[in-house]
Amino acid sequence: MQLTIDIDDELYAGIEAVAKQEHSSVNSVVKHALSRLPTLRKPVEPPVKAPHGYKLAASEGRHPFTTEDVLRIEEELYLNGKA
């Protein structure tokens, strides 16, 4: 889908600078920034339950791996140019 929006010149210059620094496009930077907004994220699906008889290993003393952990790692990879 295409959309035309008005962006302040100073903000646009900042977006262009980020795109240049990341060897990316303005479009890509804006999409990535918008995807990080919590209210625009897709709802998290409920966890899949293991079928009867399967056992799942759990690490004691560790916190559960959450969607926020995944998003943080994706952000780090994106900022480091590895995503």
N, C-alpha and C positions, 0 to 999 in steps of 0.2 A: 504494500500500500504506500502511496506517496502522499505527503502532506507538506504544505508550505506554512512556515511559521516565521514570525518576526523575532529576531534575537538582537539584543543590544550589541553594538559594534565591539565594545570591550570584551564582552563574553565570547563573541564569535572569534575574536583574535586569540583568546585563551584556548578555545577549542582547536583552532588551527595549529597553535603552538604544540598542544598535546599530540595532535595527529602527526605533526612533523617529527616530534621527538620519538614517537612510537612507530614511525614508518608505516602509518596507517592513514585511513581517510577520515574526513570530518564525519561522514555518515557513520562509520564504524565506531568512532569515539562517542557520538551522541547515542547510538543504539546501546552501546555498553553502559553508558552512564544511566540511561533510562531503565535498563534492565536491573540495575542495582537498587532501584526504589522499592522498598518493601511492599508498598501498596500495589505495585504493578507486577509483582512476582506471581507466578502460577501457584495455586494452592498446593501445599504438600500433600501427597497421597498418603493414606494411612499405611503403616508398615505392613509388609506381607507376613502373614503368620506361617510358621513352618508346619508342613503337613504332619499329622499324627505319626509319632515314632522317630522323627528327626530330632537330634539334639544340636543345639547351637552353643558354641563355645563363648564364654564371656571372660573378659579380663577383669580380674579383681583390682580395685583401687584406681581404676581409670574411669573418666567420664564418658558417657555415650557419645558416639560420633554423630553429630547433628547436621541438619541442612545448613546451618550457619557456618559450621566448619568447612563444608564443601564450598560454599560461596566465598569464604575467606581465602581458601586455597586457590580457587579460580581467579580471584582478584589478584593475588600475589603472582600467579603465573602470567596473567594478562599484563600486569605492570612490569614484569621482568622480560616480556616479549617471548614467552614460551607457550603461550596459548593461541 
